[in-house]
Amino acid sequence: MMTFQLRDSYDVVVVGGGAAGLNGALMLARSRRSVVVIDAGSPRNAPADGVHGLLARDGMPPAELVERGRAEVRGYGGHVVRGEVEAVTREDDRFVVSLADGRTVRARRLLVTTGLVDELPDVPGLRERWGRDVVHCPYCHGWEVRDQAIGVLATGPMAVHQALLFRQLSADVTLFSHDHPPTAEQAEQLAARGVDVVPGEVASLEIAGDRIVGVRLTDGRTVGREVVAVGSRMVARAGFLAALGLRPVPHPSGMGEHVPADATGRIDVPGVWVAGNVTDLSAQVGAAAAAGATAGAQINADLIAEETRLAVEARRDPFSAASEARVAELVAGDRRHGW
Ligand SMILES: Cc1cc2nc3c(=O)[nH]c(=O)nc-3n(C[C@H](O)[C@H](O)[C@H](O)COP(=O)(O)OP(=O)(O)OC[C@H]3O[C@@H](n4cnc5c(N)ncnc54)[C@H](O)[C@@H]3O)c2cc1C
């Protein structure tokens, strides 16, 4: 990633440069807003070979997708910098964004698109193979594992649902009941769809060379499998917002923690918007990008409303120097920097 000198202040700081953040920044840069994306460089799907289910970009490597996005944002004058945001505080009517490397930058509005962390059960082999032959999402990599011997590791409330989804892709699906055995009703559904259920606790994955060959149980049995599907606990990355009084809360689905927002990404803290996986745990790349674009447009509209209100105040009271100065700063200020 190219390194830009951070300016002191922007209309909008976007924290997180995945699909959501870059699409938000694209909308803002095209609206002639000064915008910087600060990105730590670890999109959630980084371990995957390709982004699937995304119209016109199906199969594109995740790194290439974000690289294209960065180029598009820069093409309209937006900045994209590598960095990790450590904290955000408020100072008067600005946000002060502090990076781990000691840099700070001010912003009138904040778009948070930092995604989530996939917490995996403590079963040896899962983390190492995550995104390759340990999978979670039938829409992301289901086609790629079609007709293979798939084991679904039941570690949460969605495991049976996951097994039934993968059954659509392969006739050879086994549910390892591990610490979430199916209810009697679920067991009947699984049996009716031809999904085997293996009771008992899973100890580890059996890996030979560069592939999974089986699932080992704590009682010593091994069941041959080529692919393991598992649900992660999805936890929004939002610790750096604590000083604004913002913390992720449990998601109603039981799948993890998120930052709740309205349909436009607006949250309870004035001036802050969220988009993508940080708020919508199940958003895929297309949905994350769309949410980022919506939030970007909303932020632009919010800034326009503020600038218009101040312009009207100044027009009504042309002798109000403070008001005029404020308008001049808000409306024209960042054009000093070329926007
Ligand atoms: C293995 C795997 C495969 C997947 N495959 C697909 C697929 O095929 N198709 C599909 O549509 N979806 C897929 N997904 C889902 C996809 O990853 C998400 O939909 C998408 O990444 C969400 O985009 P986002 O912008 O919200 O978050 P992310 O893409 O995760 O981007 C967040 C960015 O914020 C940065 N960041 C985090 N904290 C900070 C901080 N404090 N300061 C600065 N930067 C920060 C991160 O480094 C990251 O670059 C897959 C997910 C996984 C786990």
The ligand as an ORCA input file, in Angstrom:
! r2SCAN-3c Opt
* xyz 0 1
  C     -12.719    -17.333      5.037
  C     -13.758    -16.377      4.532
  C     -14.147    -16.394      3.208
  C     -15.101    -15.513      2.741
  N     -15.482    -15.581      1.448
  C     -16.406    -14.732      0.967
  C     -16.853    -14.834     -0.373
  O     -16.405    -15.696     -1.129
  N     -17.787    -13.948     -0.799
  C     -18.298    -12.978      0.018
  O     -19.112    -12.188     -0.450
  N     -17.907    -12.879      1.308
  C     -16.981    -13.734      1.797
  N     -16.595    -13.644      3.115
  C     -17.159    -12.575      3.949
  C     -16.318    -11.294      3.766
  O     -15.058    -11.511      4.328
  C     -17.007    -10.119      4.432
  O     -18.294     -9.960      3.879
  C     -16.265     -8.799      4.188
  O     -14.909     -8.943      4.503
  C     -16.877     -7.687      5.017
  O     -16.281     -6.481      4.643
  P     -15.994     -5.348      5.731
  O     -15.493     -4.184      4.939
  O     -17.140     -5.169      6.623
  O     -14.806     -5.946      6.655
  P     -13.337     -6.432      6.278
  O     -13.252     -6.868      4.871
  O     -12.941     -7.425      7.318
  O     -12.450     -5.135      6.399
  C     -12.199     -4.525      7.643
  C     -10.860     -3.827      7.541
  O     -10.694     -3.010      8.711
  C      -9.371     -3.133      9.167
  N      -9.318     -2.790     10.593
  C      -9.820     -3.467     11.650
  N      -9.588     -2.829     12.796
  C      -8.915     -1.680     12.455
  C      -8.391     -0.593     13.191
  N      -8.521     -0.519     14.530
  N      -7.742      0.399     12.526
  C      -7.623      0.356     11.168
  N      -8.105     -0.668     10.413
  C      -8.752     -1.661     11.058
  C      -9.013     -4.592      8.898
  O      -7.610     -4.786      8.888
  C      -9.676     -4.798      7.523
  O      -8.782     -4.479      6.468
  C     -15.681    -14.565      3.618
  C     -15.298    -14.551      4.973
  C     -14.361    -15.449      5.422
  C     -13.990    -15.432      6.885
*
